[in-house]
Each structure stands twice: as structure tokens, then as C-alpha cells.
Amino acid sequence: MLISELDTWTFTEKLASKEPVPGGGGVAALVGALGAALGSMVGSLTVGKKKYEIYENEILNAMAEMDSLRASLLHMIDGDAAAFIPLAKAYSIPKDDPARAETMEKALNTACSVPMEIMRTAAHAVELLRVFAEKGSVMALSDVGVGAACCKTAIQSASLNVFINTKAMADREKAMAIEAEADAIIDKYCALADTIYADVVARLRKKG
């Protein structure tokens, strides 16, 4: 059975154990998927309402995109686990084995690829959450804020799985390029998530 198909109880039991997967990368993907699902939920509570009919097509398009992002993030739970396997094997190769360095470098690149994609996908979800925050049902406004918080967490969490691997890469130029993209996503989209969250809080606490 795929990790993404486990029930919540079993997933967290495996996470709490000493099994190598799921780990932080899988959690990042799951949290991002939850954030995306909340965006779609807000859309579902918005479409068909006369008050929001002027935004109907935009909301429907955003929902379709968000549903795709959620599916991608769920697949990345298993993708991250699969990407970790070659790295775990590489670390077990004796240090005096001449093939170790090349095998390790390839495995580190593979291990970086999924968390980077989690970051990109969660960043896209943050952009869509802004649409739901501005044009979605006010009855589900708090859920937009939760979604933004989840996607920010996904970005930050996935970045840690990037940086732990780029740190060990021999190709420093490539490592720095990967880190630069990760930093750019963090700077732009964590700030946007914070803005969405702050706006939600302000609107929820506004009197009258």
C-alpha cells in the first residue's frame, strides 16, 4: 500500500516509529495537500451563491487548479519516500569504495528533487489561496487562513529537506543554485502566506 493511502492513525504511527519513511518530506507534502484541500473547500462553499456569482468562473478555475495541486502533493508523499531509498543505500557504501562519491552525488540530487517540487507546488497553492481570500465566501474565511498557514509550513518544512542534502553535495555550484531557488520561494511565498493570514485575522477580529 502507498504511504499516501494509509489512514491517519497508521500514518502517524509509522511516522513516530524508527522506520525511515514517512519522514519530514512526506509530512511537508501532506500538510501542503491539506492546505490545498482547504482552498478547494472554500471554493465549494462559494460557487452557486448569488452574492459571489460575479467571481464564479474565477473560483471554479482556481478550484480545478487547486485540486490538481492537492493530488500532486499527495503523490509526492510517496515520491519523497522513493527518493530517499537511493540515498540511504548510498550512505551504506564503504567510504573507500571508488564508486561511492558518484553514487552519493546522484542520490543527493534525487533526494533534493521531490522537496523542491513540494516547495514549488505549495507556493502555487498560496497564490490560489489569495484568490479564495479575496473572492471566496466570508463564511469560510478562517479556513483560508488555515490553508495559508499549512502551505507556508509545507514550504518551510520541504526546504529543510532540500538544505540537508545540498549541504552534502560535492557540486557546490549546483547546490548553490538549488538553494537559491529554495530561498527565493521562501522569501516570496512565505511572505505572501503571512499576508493572507494577517488579512484573515484582521477581518475576523474586525468589529461590526
Salt bridges, closest charged atoms under 4 A:
GLU19 OE1 - LYS14 NZ 3.46
GLU53 OE2 - LYS50 NZ 3.73
GLU58 OE1 - LYS135 NZ 2.74
GLU65 OE1 - HIS124 NE2 2.94
ASP67 OD1 - ARG70 NH2 3.42
GLU117 OE1 - ARG120 NH1 2.69
GLU181 OE2 - ARG120 NE 2.66
ASP194 OD1 - LYS152 NZ 2.76
ASP199 OD2 - ARG203 NH1 3.49
